[in-house]
Amino acid sequence: MSISLSKGQRIDLTKTNPGLTKAVIGLGWDINQYDSGASFDLDASAFLTDANGNVQNDAEFVFYNNLQDPSGAVAHTGDNRTGEGEGDDEQLTVDFSKVPSTVEKVAITVTIHDADARSQNFGQVHNAFVRVANEEDGQELVRYDLGEDFSIETAVVVCELYRHNGEWKFSAVGSGFSGGLAALCRNYGLEV
């Protein structure tokens, strides 16, 4: 049975689900029904950070142009340029057993590609969610529906998976950023 979280809530992932080593992080969204003259392309990314919240090298930033980190712990399953259809629009997989000991947190984000040029923002997106499922059996463990909290933001930190006392936890973050992917990269200590 899936547990539904609200912004700011946290839950144990590996402690309450013994044997969980591989998870699918599914992200989905819908675009408001109006014509902005340009298609929407939302992109999921993962930032593998140290205890200070910084990514140590560019290879630990997983996105559509870098589909896997060097350890093989976090992988992007591919870019969906339209978001059409039901269910997950993009997915990342996390193998907790492979996450390097230097990585304390995996921040999962969504950005709007070319948002400024297309005059797009998350105020034009609805039904956004993230869910965590056990890769082994597909069972959904956690779900966080983001709600309609964003207006001018072009990037959102959706959730964080973080290590605590040897276990992995999930935090429903829902924090918006202006400045798109570049702002997120700077936030996590990457040069843009």
Secondary structure, 3 states (H helix, E strand, C coil): CCEEECCCCEEECCCCCCCCCEEEEEEEEEECCCCCCCCCCEEEEEEEECCCCCECCHHHEEECCECECCCCCEEECCCCCCCCCCCCCEEEEEEHHHCCCCCCEEEEEEEECCCCCCCCCHHHEEEEEEEEEECCCCCEEEEEECCCCCCCCCEEEEEEEEEECCEEEEEEEEEEECCHHHHHHHHCCCCC
